[in-house]
Amino acid sequence: MRHVISISAVAAGIVLLTFLSVFLHEPVVDARANGLFENDFSGTIKLADGKMLLNDQQTISYIIGSDAYGPYILPRVDVGVASDQGLDVDGTRSVRKLRLDRLPSATKLTLHEGLTPYVFKRLTPHPRN
């Protein structure tokens, strides 16, 4: 009986440590994409240390990732383009990746709305390493 209790206690400890490491872990701040990007139709997106500021109005957290198609920004909620409104945030839709042309020193950020790509060009100078 003591053996079963010991195994259960160890298993519960492992589950607790896994939970704490997954759900309470703060993401590492990635400044490689920091800068101000602008699109004539949609407005501006400012990236700064894991926070995305849309048209100087709404802030959303994001992470930077990379896949077979290259580097991307993955916002916490979906960011899209709304007709006659510029940028739109929708927490009910699946999150889409915003593509960067390269890292570090991205010069373009592309948001796809359906088949239409909205290209945001960097306004701020590249950070010096």
N, CA, C and O atoms as CSV, one atom per row, in Angstrom:
chain,resi,resn,atom,element,x,y,z
A,1,MET,N,N,0.821,-1.201,0.000
A,1,MET,CA,C,0.000,0.000,0.000
A,1,MET,C,C,0.867,1.268,0.000
A,1,MET,O,O,0.566,2.232,-0.705
A,2,ARG,N,N,1.941,1.258,0.795
A,2,ARG,CA,C,2.823,2.425,0.835
A,2,ARG,C,C,3.481,2.657,-0.517
A,2,ARG,O,O,3.717,3.799,-0.913
A,3,HIS,N,N,3.771,1.592,-1.209
A,3,HIS,CA,C,4.383,1.689,-2.538
A,3,HIS,C,C,3.445,2.407,-3.518
A,3,HIS,O,O,3.893,3.234,-4.313
A,4,VAL,N,N,2.158,2.094,-3.461
A,4,VAL,CA,C,1.161,2.726,-4.340
A,4,VAL,C,C,1.031,4.213,-4.002
A,4,VAL,O,O,0.925,5.043,-4.905
A,5,ILE,N,N,1.037,4.549,-2.737
A,5,ILE,CA,C,0.937,5.945,-2.309
A,5,ILE,C,C,2.173,6.724,-2.764
A,5,ILE,O,O,2.051,7.860,-3.222
A,6,SER,N,N,3.352,6.130,-2.644
A,6,SER,CA,C,4.587,6.798,-3.086
A,6,SER,C,C,4.571,7.056,-4.587
A,6,SER,O,O,4.934,8.142,-5.039
A,7,ILE,N,N,4.150,6.057,-5.358
A,7,ILE,CA,C,4.076,6.226,-6.818
A,7,ILE,C,C,3.053,7.300,-7.173
A,7,ILE,O,O,3.292,8.105,-8.073
A,8,SER,N,N,1.923,7.323,-6.481
A,8,SER,CA,C,0.889,8.339,-6.735
A,8,SER,C,C,1.397,9.732,-6.406
A,8,SER,O,O,1.120,10.679,-7.142
A,9,ALA,N,N,2.136,9.871,-5.313
A,9,ALA,CA,C,2.674,11.175,-4.928
A,9,ALA,C,C,3.687,11.671,-5.950
A,9,ALA,O,O,3.689,12.852,-6.298
A,10,VAL,N,N,4.549,10.778,-6.435
A,10,VAL,CA,C,5.539,11.153,-7.444
A,10,VAL,C,C,4.837,11.549,-8.742
A,10,VAL,O,O,5.207,12.548,-9.358
A,11,ALA,N,N,3.836,10.788,-9.162
A,11,ALA,CA,C,3.085,11.105,-10.382
A,11,ALA,C,C,2.376,12.451,-10.259
A,11,ALA,O,O,2.375,13.240,-11.204
A,12,ALA,N,N,1.773,12.718,-9.101
A,12,ALA,CA,C,1.094,13.996,-8.882
A,12,ALA,C,C,2.098,15.154,-8.926
A,12,ALA,O,O,1.797,16.226,-9.452
A,13,GLY,N,N,3.280,14.928,-8.373
A,13,GLY,CA,C,4.323,15.958,-8.423
A,13,GLY,C,C,4.777,16.252,-9.838
A,13,GLY,O,O,4.989,17.410,-10.197
A,14,ILE,N,N,4.928,15.219,-10.638
A,14,ILE,CA,C,5.333,15.404,-12.040
A,14,ILE,C,C,4.264,16.170,-12.805
A,14,ILE,O,O,4.580,17.071,-13.582
A,15,VAL,N,N,3.006,15.817,-12.592
A,15,VAL,CA,C,1.903,16.519,-13.256
A,15,VAL,C,C,1.884,17.987,-12.830
A,15,VAL,O,O,1.707,18.870,-13.670
A,16,LEU,N,N,2.059,18.252,-11.564
A,16,LEU,CA,C,2.066,19.627,-11.067
A,16,LEU,C,C,3.223,20.430,-11.650
A,16,LEU,O,O,3.029,21.571,-12.071
A,17,LEU,N,N,4.417,19.857,-11.682
A,17,LEU,CA,C,5.568,20.554,-12.268
A,17,LEU,C,C,5.369,20.806,-13.756
A,17,LEU,O,O,5.733,21.872,-14.252
A,18,THR,N,N,4.806,19.855,-14.468
A,18,THR,CA,C,4.522,20.041,-15.891
A,18,THR,C,C,3.523,21.165,-16.086
A,18,THR,O,O,3.714,22.021,-16.950
A,19,PHE,N,N,2.465,21.174,-15.298
A,19,PHE,CA,C,1.459,22.233,-15.384
A,19,PHE,C,C,2.074,23.606,-15.135
A,19,PHE,O,O,1.836,24.548,-15.890
A,20,LEU,N,N,2.858,23.710,-14.080
A,20,LEU,CA,C,3.473,24.994,-13.742
A,20,LEU,C,C,4.438,25.466,-14.833
A,20,LEU,O,O,4.468,26.651,-15.165
A,21,SER,N,N,5.214,24.551,-15.382
A,21,SER,CA,C,6.180,24.969,-16.400
A,21,SER,C,C,5.505,25.352,-17.710
A,21,SER,O,O,6.015,26.213,-18.428
A,22,VAL,N,N,4.379,24.741,-18.039
A,22,VAL,CA,C,3.690,25.046,-19.295
A,22,VAL,C,C,2.828,26.299,-19.177
A,22,VAL,O,O,2.886,27.164,-20.050
A,23,PHE,N,N,2.041,26.413,-18.131
A,23,PHE,CA,C,1.060,27.479,-18.035
A,23,PHE,C,C,1.534,28.739,-17.325
A,23,PHE,O,O,0.930,29.798,-17.493
A,24,LEU,N,N,2.581,28.652,-16.550
A,24,LEU,CA,C,3.065,29.836,-15.841
A,24,LEU,C,C,4.368,30.371,-16.413
A,24,LEU,O,O,4.934,31.324,-15.877
A,25,HIS,N,N,4.844,29.780,-17.479
A,25,HIS,CA,C,6.101,30.198,-18.092
A,25,HIS,C,C,5.904,31.474,-18.893
A,25,HIS,O,O,5.037,31.530,-19.764
A,26,GLU,N,N,6.682,32.480,-18.614
A,26,GLU,CA,C,6.641,33.723,-19.386
A,26,GLU,C,C,7.443,33.536,-20.660
A,26,GLU,O,O,8.569,33.044,-20.607
A,27,PRO,N,N,6.885,33.922,-21.816
A,27,PRO,CA,C,7.649,33.774,-23.052
A,27,PRO,C,C,8.866,34.690,-23.067
A,27,PRO,O,O,8.856,35.770,-22.476
A,28,VAL,N,N,9.891,34.249,-23.740
A,28,VAL,CA,C,11.098,35.046,-23.876
A,28,VAL,C,C,10.819,36.204,-24.834
A,28,VAL,O,O,10.266,36.000,-25.915
A,29,VAL,N,N,11.199,37.404,-24.441
A,29,VAL,CA,C,10.976,38.569,-25.290
A,29,VAL,C,C,11.946,38.521,-26.465
A,29,VAL,O,O,13.150,38.334,-26.286
A,30,ASP,N,N,11.411,38.689,-27.649
A,30,ASP,CA,C,12.200,38.618,-28.872
A,30,ASP,C,C,12.102,39.970,-29.574
A,30,ASP,O,O,11.033,40.346,-30.055
A,31,ALA,N,N,13.201,40.691,-29.634
A,31,ALA,CA,C,13.205,42.045,-30.194
A,31,ALA,C,C,13.642,42.090,-31.650
A,31,ALA,O,O,13.821,43.177,-32.199
A,32,ARG,N,N,13.819,40.937,-32.290
A,32,ARG,CA,C,14.332,40.922,-33.660
A,32,ARG,C,C,13.416,41.605,-34.662
A,32,ARG,O,O,13.891,42.079,-35.694
A,33,ALA,N,N,12.122,41.668,-34.391
A,33,ALA,CA,C,11.185,42.261,-35.339
A,33,ALA,C,C,10.720,43.654,-34.917
A,33,ALA,O,O,9.877,44.249,-35.589
A,34,ASN,N,N,11.248,44.178,-33.827
A,34,ASN,CA,C,10.799,45.486,-33.340
A,34,ASN,C,C,10.869,46.547,-34.426
A,34,ASN,O,O,11.830,46.598,-35.194
A,35,GLY,N,N,9.842,47.400,-34.489
A,35,GLY,CA,C,9.819,48.492,-35.452
A,35,GLY,C,C,8.400,48.907,-35.769
A,35,GLY,O,O,7.440,48.297,-35.298
A,36,LEU,N,N,8.275,49.940,-36.564
A,36,LEU,CA,C,6.986,50.474,-36.991
A,36,LEU,C,C,6.799,50.160,-38.464
A,36,LEU,O,O,7.649,50.490,-39.291
A,37,PHE,N,N,5.672,49.514,-38.790
A,37,PHE,CA,C,5.363,49.111,-40.150
A,37,PHE,C,C,4.059,49.791,-40.574
A,37,PHE,O,O,3.134,49.922,-39.773
A,38,GLU,N,N,3.989,50.226,-41.844
A,38,GLU,CA,C,2.815,50.965,-42.315
A,38,GLU,C,C,2.312,50.424,-43.644
A,38,GLU,O,O,3.083,50.021,-44.514
A,39,ASN,N,N,0.978,50.432,-43.770
A,39,ASN,CA,C,0.292,50.120,-45.018
A,39,ASN,C,C,-0.623,51.299,-45.306
A,39,ASN,O,O,-1.332,51.765,-44.415
A,40,ASP,N,N,-0.613,51.788,-46.554
A,40,ASP,CA,C,-1.406,52.968,-46.905
A,40,ASP,C,C,-2.895,52.785,-46.647
A,40,ASP,O,O,-3.576,53.752,-46.304
A,41,PHE,N,N,-3.415,51.579,-46.800
A,41,PHE,CA,C,-4.837,51.332,-46.621
A,41,PHE,C,C,-5.198,51.016,-45.173
A,41,PHE,O,O,-6.211,51.494,-44.663
A,42,SER,N,N,-4.368,50.210,-44.514
A,42,SER,CA,C,-4.739,49.654,-43.215
A,42,SER,C,C,-4.215,50.414,-42.006
A,42,SER,O,O,-4.783,50.291,-40.920
A,43,GLY,N,N,-3.164,51.186,-42.156
A,43,GLY,CA,C,-2.612,51.914,-41.024
A,43,GLY,C,C,-1.267,51.380,-40.592
A,43,GLY,O,O,-0.457,50.969,-41.423
A,44,THR,N,N,-1.024,51.385,-39.283
A,44,THR,CA,C,0.293,51.024,-38.768
A,44,THR,C,C,0.225,49.850,-37.794
A,44,THR,O,O,-0.776,49.622,-37.114
A,45,ILE,N,N,1.332,49.122,-37.760
A,45,ILE,CA,C,1.550,48.069,-36.775
A,45,ILE,C,C,2.915,48.337,-36.161
A,45,ILE,O,O,3.929,48.348,-36.859
A,46,LYS,N,N,2.932,48.555,-34.850
A,46,LYS,CA,C,4.198,48.764,-34.141
A,46,LYS,C,C,4.494,47.509,-33.334
A,46,LYS,O,O,3.687,47.082,-32.508
A,47,LEU,N,N,5.659,46.924,-33.583
A,47,LEU,CA,C,6.106,45.742,-32.848
A,47,LEU,C,C,7.172,46.166,-31.852
A,47,LEU,O,O,8.163,46.793,-32.224
A,48,ALA,N,N,6.967,45.826,-30.594
A,48,ALA,CA,C,7.929,46.201,-29.559
A,48,ALA,C,C,7.948,45.155,-28.458
A,48,ALA,O,O,7.040,45.097,-27.628
A,49,ASP,N,N,8.982,44.332,-28.456
A,49,ASP,CA,C,9.242,43.387,-27.368
A,49,ASP,C,C,8.027,42.516,-27.026
A,49,ASP,O,O,7.666,42.390,-25.856
A,50,GLY,N,N,7.405,41.923,-28.028
A,50,GLY,CA,C,6.296,41.016,-27.789
A,50,GLY,C,C,4.931,41.665,-27.702
A,50,GLY,O,O,3.942,40.986,-27.426
A,51,LYS,N,N,4.858,42.967,-27.933
A,51,LYS,CA,C,3.582,43.693,-27.927
A,51,LYS,C,C,3.380,44.342,-29.291
A,51,LYS,O,O,4.288,44.982,-29.821
A,52,MET,N,N,2.201,44.175,-29.850
A,52,MET,CA,C,1.837,44.727,-31.155
A,52,MET,C,C,0.803,45.828,-30.932
A,52,MET,O,O,-0.267,45.580,-30.376
A,53,LEU,N,N,1.133,47.062,-31.374
A,53,LEU,CA,C,0.223,48.201,-31.246
A,53,LEU,C,C,-0.378,48.475,-32.611
A,53,LEU,O,O,0.340,48.792,-33.560
A,54,LEU,N,N,-1.704,48.354,-32.714
A,54,LEU,CA,C,-2.405,48.523,-33.976
A,54,LEU,C,C,-2.985,49.929,-34.077
A,54,LEU,O,O,-3.843,50.310,-33.282
A,55,ASN,N,N,-2.514,50.699,-35.057
A,55,ASN,CA,C,-3.004,52.061,-35.307
A,55,ASN,C,C,-3.041,52.919,-34.035
A,55,ASN,O,O,-3.953,53.724,-33.849
A,56,ASP,N,N,-2.055,52.742,-33.177
A,56,ASP,CA,C,-1.950,53.506,-31.918
A,56,ASP,C,C,-3.187,53.380,-31.043
A,56,ASP,O,O,-3.468,54.276,-30.247
A,57,GLN,N,N,-3.941,52.273,-31.175
A,57,GLN,CA,C,-5.178,52.134,-30.419
A,57,GLN,C,C,-5.255,50.881,-29.565
A,57,GLN,O,O,-5.682,50.952,-28.413
A,58,GLN,N,N,-4.855,49.748,-30.097
A,58,GLN,CA,C,-5.044,48.487,-29.396
A,58,GLN,C,C,-3.734,47.702,-29.349
A,58,GLN,O,O,-3.013,47.613,-30.343
A,59,THR,N,N,-3.439,47.135,-28.178
A,59,THR,CA,C,-2.215,46.369,-27.995
A,59,THR,C,C,-2.541,44.890,-27.831
A,59,THR,O,O,-3.441,44.513,-27.080
A,60,ILE,N,N,-1.784,44.055,-28.556
A,60,ILE,CA,C,-1.958,42.608,-28.526
A,60,ILE,C,C,-0.572,41.985,-28.358
A,60,ILE,O,O,0.397,42.449,-28.959
A,61,SER,N,N,-0.482,40.952,-27.553
A,61,SER,CA,C,0.803,40.270,-27.420
A,61,SER,C,C,1.006,39.318,-28.598
A,61,SER,O,O,0.048,38.877,-29.234
A,62,TYR,N,N,2.269,39.016,-28.872
A,62,TYR,CA,C,2.599,38.116,-29.982
A,62,TYR,C,C,3.885,37.368,-29.673
A,62,TYR,O,O,4.641,37.722,-28.769
A,63,ILE,N,N,4.102,36.323,-30.456
A,63,ILE,CA,C,5.374,35.609,-30.423
A,63,ILE,C,C,5.924,35.565,-31.840
A,63,ILE,O,O,5.184,35.735,-32.809
A,64,ILE,N,N,7.216,35.339,-31.951
A,64,ILE,CA,C,7.862,35.199,-33.250
A,64,ILE,C,C,8.189,33.725,-33.450
A,64,ILE,O,O,8.690,33.052,-32.550
A,65,GLY,N,N,7.895,33.244,-34.650
A,65,GLY,CA,C,8.199,31.859,-34.973
A,65,GLY,C,C,8.741,31.758,-36.381
A,65,GLY,O,O,8.885,32.758,-37.084
A,66,SER,N,N,9.036,30.552,-36.777
A,66,SER,CA,C,9.536,30.300,-38.126
A,66,SER,C,C,9.065,28.915,-38.552
A,66,SER,O,O,9.028,27.986,-37.746
A,67,ASP,N,N,8.707,28.788,-39.820
A,67,ASP,CA,C,8.321,27.497,-40.370
A,67,ASP,C,C,8.933,27.357,-41.761
A,67,ASP,O,O,9.852,28.098,-42.110
A,68,ALA,N,N,8.439,26.428,-42.544
A,68,ALA,CA,C,8.999,26.174,-43.876
A,68,ALA,C,C,8.870,27.383,-44.806
A,68,ALA,O,O,9.618,27.499,-45.777
A,69,TYR,N,N,7.933,28.275,-44.515
A,69,TYR,CA,C,7.723,29.462,-45.353
A,69,TYR,C,C,8.494,30.682,-44.866
A,69,TYR,O,O,8.472,31.724,-45.521
A,70,GLY,N,N,9.173,30.571,-43.734
A,70,GLY,CA,C,9.972,31.667,-43.214
A,70,GLY,C,C,9.464,32.184,-41.875
A,70,GLY,O,O,8.610,31.557,-41.248
A,71,PRO,N,N,9.994,33.338,-41.430
A,71,PRO,CA,C,9.617,33.886,-40.129
A,71,PRO,C,C,8.212,34.491,-40.149
A,71,PRO,O,O,7.720,34.943,-41.183
A,72,TYR,N,N,7.586,34.482,-38.975
A,72,TYR,CA,C,6.241,35.044,-38.856
A,72,TYR,C,C,6.008,35.597,-37.462
A,72,TYR,O,O,6.734,35.293,-36.516
A,73,ILE,N,N,4.962,36.426,-37.366
A,73,ILE,CA,C,4.451,36.939,-36.103
A,73,ILE,C,C,3.143,36.203,-35.853
A,73,ILE,O,O,2.303,36.113,-36.748
A,74,LEU,N,N,2.961,35.676,-34.648
A,74,LEU,CA,C,1.715,35.012,-34.292
A,74,LEU,C,C,1.073,35.780,-33.140
A,74,LEU,O,O,1.491,35.644,-31.990
A,75,PRO,N,N,0.049,36.591,-33.451
A,75,PRO,CA,C,-0.615,37.351,-32.390
A,75,PRO,C,C,-1.454,36.450,-31.493
A,75,PRO,O,O,-1.818,35.339,-31.880
A,76,ARG,N,N,-1.756,36.933,-30.304
A,76,ARG,CA,C,-2.577,36.185,-29.341
A,76,ARG,C,C,-3.990,35.990,-29.864
A,76,ARG,O,O,-4.597,34.946,-29.627
A,77,VAL,N,N,-4.530,36.988,-30.581
A,77,VAL,CA,C,-5.848,36.914,-31.215
A,77,VAL,C,C,-5.693,37.270,-32.685
A,77,VAL,O,O,-4.677,37.839,-33.085
A,78,ASP,N,N,-6.694,36.939,-33.487
A,78,ASP,CA,C,-6.615,37.177,-34.922
A,78,ASP,C,C,-6.607,38.672,-35.245
A,78,ASP,O,O,-7.391,39.447,-34.697
A,79,VAL,N,N,-5.708,39.051,-36.139
A,79,VAL,CA,C,-5.634,40.418,-36.652
A,79,VAL,C,C,-5.927,40.334,-38.140
A,79,VAL,O,O,-5.312,39.549,-38.862
A,80,GLY,N,N,-6.869,41.147,-38.590
A,80,GLY,CA,C,-7.231,41.160,-39.997
A,80,GLY,C,C,-7.475,42.575,-40.474
A,80,GLY,O,O,-7.230,43.539,-39.748
A,81,VAL,N,N,-7.956,42.693,-41.696
A,81,VAL,CA,C,-8.272,43.991,-42.281
A,81,VAL,C,C,-9.772,44.053,-42.507
A,81,VAL,O,O,-10.344,43.142,-43.105
A,82,ALA,N,N,-10.418,45.118,-42.037
A,82,ALA,CA,C,-11.851,45.313,-42.232
A,82,ALA,C,C,-12.058,46.458,-43.213
A,82,ALA,O,O,-11.377,47.480,-43.142
A,83,SER,N,N,-12.991,46.279,-44.113
A,83,SER,CA,C,-13.281,47.320,-45.103
A,83,SER,C,C,-13.623,48.631,-44.416
A,83,SER,O,O,-14.449,48.671,-43.504
A,84,ASP,N,N,-12.986,49.692,-44.859
A,84,ASP,CA,C,-13.221,51.056,-44.373
A,84,ASP,C,C,-12.925,51.250,-42.888
A,84,ASP,O,O,-13.285,52.285,-42.328
A,85,GLN,N,N,-12.277,50.278,-42.234
A,85,GLN,CA,C,-11.957,50.427,-40.820
A,85,GLN,C,C,-10.484,50.214,-40.522
A,85,GLN,O,O,-10.043,50.472,-39.403
A,86,GLY,N,N,-9.729,49.759,-41.477
A,86,GLY,CA,C,-8.321,49.472,-41.239
A,86,GLY,C,C,-8.144,48.119,-40.592
A,86,GLY,O,O,-8.704,47.130,-41.064
A,87,LEU,N,N,-7.383,48.058,-39.530
A,87,LEU,CA,C,-7.097,46.794,-38.857
A,87,LEU,C,C,-8.229,46.404,-37.915
A,87,LEU,O,O,-8.860,47.251,-37.284
A,88,ASP,N,N,-8.465,45.103,-37.841
A,88,ASP,CA,C,-9.557,44.576,-37.043
A,88,ASP,C,C,-9.048,43.421,-36.203
A,88,ASP,O,O,-8.260,42.605,-36.682
A,89,VAL,N,N,-9.482,43.342,-34.966
A,89,VAL,CA,C,-9.107,42.257,-34.068
A,89,VAL,C,C,-10.354,41.428,-33.797
A,89,VAL,O,O,-11.408,41.970,-33.466
A,90,ASP,N,N,-10.229,40.104,-33.938
A,90,ASP,CA,C,-11.378,39.229,-33.754
A,90,ASP,C,C,-10.959,38.014,-32.943
A,90,ASP,O,O,-10.221,37.156,-33.429
A,91,GLY,N,N,-11.428,37.947,-31.720
A,91,GLY,CA,C,-11.085,36.840,-30.840
A,91,GLY,C,C,-11.845,35.565,-31.130
A,91,GLY,O,O,-11.573,34.537,-30.509
A,92,THR,N,N,-12.805,35.599,-32.069
A,92,THR,CA,C,-13.587,34.405,-32.377
A,92,THR,C,C,-13.031,33.618,-33.562
A,92,THR,O,O,-13.403,32.461,-33.760
A,93,ARG,N,N,-12.152,34.226,-34.348
A,93,ARG,CA,C,-11.576,33.542,-35.515
A,93,ARG,C,C,-10.250,32.892,-35.154
A,93,ARG,O,O,-9.608,33.248,-34.165
A,94,SER,N,N,-9.858,31.933,-35.977
A,94,SER,CA,C,-8.551,31.303,-35.802
A,94,SER,C,C,-7.455,32.329,-36.075
A,94,SER,O,O,-7.582,33.165,-36.969
A,95,VAL,N,N,-6.400,32.256,-35.312
A,95,VAL,CA,C,-5.294,33.201,-35.438
A,95,VAL,C,C,-4.515,32.924,-36.725
A,95,VAL,O,O,-4.219,31.773,-37.047
A,96,ARG,N,N,-4.185,33.998,-37.458
A,96,ARG,CA,C,-3.386,33.884,-38.679
A,96,ARG,C,C,-1.993,34.426,-38.426
A,96,ARG,O,O,-1.789,35.312,-37.597
A,97,LYS,N,N,-1.039,33.872,-39.162
A,97,LYS,CA,C,0.347,34.333,-39.072
A,97,LYS,C,C,0.520,35.572,-39.939
A,97,LYS,O,O,-0.008,35.640,-41.049
A,98,LEU,N,N,1.260,36.550,-39.429
A,98,LEU,CA,C,1.673,37.713,-40.196
A,98,LEU,C,C,3.108,37.439,-40.611
A,98,LEU,O,O,3.978,37.274,-39.756
A,99,ARG,N,N,3.360,37.390,-41.883
A,99,ARG,CA,C,4.659,36.982,-42.410
A,99,ARG,C,C,5.666,38.131,-42.428
A,99,ARG,O,O,5.334,39.257,-42.799
A,100,LEU,N,N,6.896,37.831,-42.022
A,100,LEU,CA,C,8.021,38.767,-42.117
A,100,LEU,C,C,8.867,38.357,-43.309
A,100,LEU,O,O,8.981,37.169,-43.610
A,101,ASP,N,N,9.464,39.331,-43.993
A,101,ASP,CA,C,10.297,38.978,-45.150
A,101,ASP,C,C,11.614,38.344,-44.725
A,101,ASP,O,O,12.183,37.547,-45.471
A,102,ARG,N,N,12.107,38.685,-43.535
A,102,ARG,CA,C,13.337,38.087,-43.023
A,102,ARG,C,C,13.522,38.491,-41.557
A,102,ARG,O,O,12.869,39.405,-41.055
A,103,LEU,N,N,14.413,37.793,-40.907
A,103,LEU,CA,C,14.832,38.136,-39.551
A,103,LEU,C,C,16.326,37.931,-39.466
A,103,LEU,O,O,16.829,36.999,-40.093
A,104,PRO,N,N,17.056,38.723,-38.744
A,104,PRO,CA,C,16.604,39.992,-38.179
A,104,PRO,C,C,16.454,41.051,-39.261
A,104,PRO,O,O,16.666,40.771,-40.441
A,105,SER,N,N,16.098,42.239,-38.874
A,105,SER,CA,C,15.975,43.404,-39.762
A,105,SER,C,C,14.903,43.227,-40.827
A,105,SER,O,O,15.153,43.464,-42.009
A,106,ALA,N,N,13.717,42.814,-40.414
A,106,ALA,CA,C,12.600,42.694,-41.350
A,106,ALA,C,C,12.292,44.055,-41.965
A,106,ALA,O,O,12.301,45.072,-41.271
A,107,THR,N,N,12.021,44.071,-43.262
A,107,THR,CA,C,11.639,45.312,-43.952
A,107,THR,C,C,10.161,45.316,-44.314
A,107,THR,O,O,9.588,46.373,-44.575
A,108,LYS,N,N,9.537,44.127,-44.330
A,108,LYS,CA,C,8.115,44.018,-44.676
A,108,LYS,C,C,7.423,43.013,-43.772
A,108,LYS,O,O,8.004,42.008,-43.363
A,109,LEU,N,N,6.170,43.310,-43.474
A,109,LEU,CA,C,5.297,42.426,-42.736
A,109,LEU,C,C,4.050,42.258,-43.605
A,109,LEU,O,O,3.469,43.256,-44.031
A,110,THR,N,N,3.628,41.029,-43.877
A,110,THR,CA,C,2.492,40.796,-44.769
A,110,THR,C,C,1.366,40.103,-44.018
A,110,THR,O,O,1.565,39.078,-43.366
A,111,LEU,N,N,0.171,40.693,-44.126
A,111,LEU,CA,C,-1.039,40.149,-43.539
A,111,LEU,C,C,-1.944,39.729,-44.699
A,111,LEU,O,O,-2.262,40.544,-45.565
A,112,HIS,N,N,-2.356,38.469,-44.717
A,112,HIS,CA,C,-3.232,37.981,-45.787
A,112,HIS,C,C,-4.676,38.008,-45.319
A,112,HIS,O,O,-5.022,37.410,-44.300
A,113,GLU,N,N,-5.510,38.704,-46.067
A,113,GLU,CA,C,-6.957,38.735,-45.825
A,113,GLU,C,C,-7.579,38.034,-47.019
A,113,GLU,O,O,-7.747,38.634,-48.081
A,114,GLY,N,N,-7.925,36.745,-46.844
A,114,GLY,CA,C,-8.375,35.957,-47.990
A,114,GLY,C,C,-7.214,35.802,-48.964
A,114,GLY,O,O,-6.124,35.381,-48.576
A,115,LEU,N,N,-7.445,36.139,-50.214
A,115,LEU,CA,C,-6.385,36.053,-51.224
A,115,LEU,C,C,-5.603,37.356,-51.363
A,115,LEU,O,O,-4.647,37.423,-52.135
A,116,THR,N,N,-5.999,38.389,-50.624
A,116,THR,CA,C,-5.359,39.702,-50.738
A,116,THR,C,C,-4.249,39.859,-49.710
A,116,THR,O,O,-4.503,39.779,-48.508
A,117,PRO,N,N,-3.014,40.084,-50.170
A,117,PRO,CA,C,-1.929,40.368,-49.215
A,117,PRO,C,C,-1.844,41.879,-48.946
A,117,PRO,O,O,-1.829,42.688,-49.874
A,118,TYR,N,N,-1.790,42.232,-47.676
A,118,TYR,CA,C,-1.569,43.628,-47.278
A,118,TYR,C,C,-0.131,43.714,-46.777
A,118,TYR,O,O,0.218,43.111,-45.762
A,119,VAL,N,N,0.695,44.463,-47.491
A,119,VAL,CA,C,2.109,44.565,-47.163
A,119,VAL,C,C,2.338,45.840,-46.357
A,119,VAL,O,O,1.991,46.938,-46.793
A,120,PHE,N,N,2.924,45.678,-45.183
A,120,PHE,CA,C,3.278,46.791,-44.308
A,120,PHE,C,C,4.786,46.968,-44.424
A,120,PHE,O,O,5.546,46.026,-44.196
A,121,LYS,N,N,5.222,48.183,-44.781
A,121,LYS,CA,C,6.643,48.452,-44.946
A,121,LYS,C,C,7.196,49.140,-43.707
A,121,LYS,O,O,6.527,49.962,-43.081
A,122,ARG,N,N,8.420,48.792,-43.371
A,122,ARG,CA,C,9.079,49.369,-42.184
A,122,ARG,C,C,9.295,50.864,-42.353
A,122,ARG,O,O,9.796,51.322,-43.380
A,123,LEU,N,N,8.907,51.623,-41.322
A,123,LEU,CA,C,9.147,53.061,-41.310
A,123,LEU,C,C,10.354,53.434,-40.462
A,123,LEU,O,O,11.035,54.421,-40.741
A,124,THR,N,N,10.615,52.654,-39.440
A,124,THR,CA,C,11.716,52.972,-38.544
A,124,THR,C,C,13.008,52.345,-39.066
A,124,THR,O,O,12.973,51.309,-39.729
A,125,PRO,N,N,14.133,52.962,-38.771
A,125,PRO,CA,C,15.401,52.366,-39.207
A,125,PRO,C,C,15.652,51.053,-38.493
A,125,PRO,O,O,15.125,50.812,-37.407
A,126,HIS,N,N,16.456,50.213,-39.109
A,126,HIS,CA,C,16.811,48.923,-38.517
A,126,HIS,C,C,17.631,49.139,-37.268
A,126,HIS,O,O,18.499,50.012,-37.243
A,127,PRO,N,N,17.372,48.354,-36.217
A,127,PRO,CA,C,18.213,48.450,-35.027
A,127,PRO,C,C,19.639,47.984,-35.333
A,127,PRO,O,O,19.836,47.063,-36.125
A,128,ARG,N,N,20.599,48.603,-34.725
A,128,ARG,CA,C,22.011,48.220,-34.909
A,128,ARG,C,C,22.353,47.119,-33.936
A,128,ARG,O,O,21.958,47.172,-32.772
A,129,ASN,N,N,23.080,46.126,-34.398
A,129,ASN,CA,C,23.480,45.025,-33.508
A,129,ASN,C,C,24.861,45.264,-32.966
A,129,ASN,O,O,25.373,44.449,-32.199
